[in-house]
Amino acid sequence: MQSTKILNLMWVFALLSLVAVGGGTAVLPEMRRMLVGHFHWLSDKQFREIYSIGQIAPGPNMLMVEVIGFRLAGAFGAVVVGLAFFIPDCLITFYVNRVWKRFEGSPWRTAIQRGMAPVAIGLMLSGTYTVAKISIVDLTTGLLALVVFAILYFRHVNPAILIIIGGTITLLVHGF
């Protein structure tokens, strides 16, 4: 049973790594669909909490995949998921970059870059929508999301300050 789960974890995260065009946020909808909807390994609440940890922890936010691997299959699961998620993407990026440099100045390269930009933006917006859908659960979280968006849109404020204030407000409203 455990070896099947490890193989499924490896397969799911290797596939997710190939879809990570535009960054980790781009894979969140599919990651949620697979982990919560298809395999039922996590609940929406667990997925949201792991995502939140990935956002506030130092380093790349997609290290959250290792937390998922650890939660589902222990330390070995964390290693397997980490390798499955990061190695394929790194190898593809390395080799594509070598080819990419050869076509510098080519109209094909420019066309591909212009075509990929809207795709990456769409994937990131889809990821943002997915996180918002499972995170905005009541009036307080909805208002916090709107206020934080407005602050970040109109002013440059350190997001860490907004995270601390948002967490404090949520604790005061919902309690410990």
Order of alpha helices (4+ residues) and beta strands (2+ residues): alpha-alpha-alpha-alpha-alpha-alpha-alpha
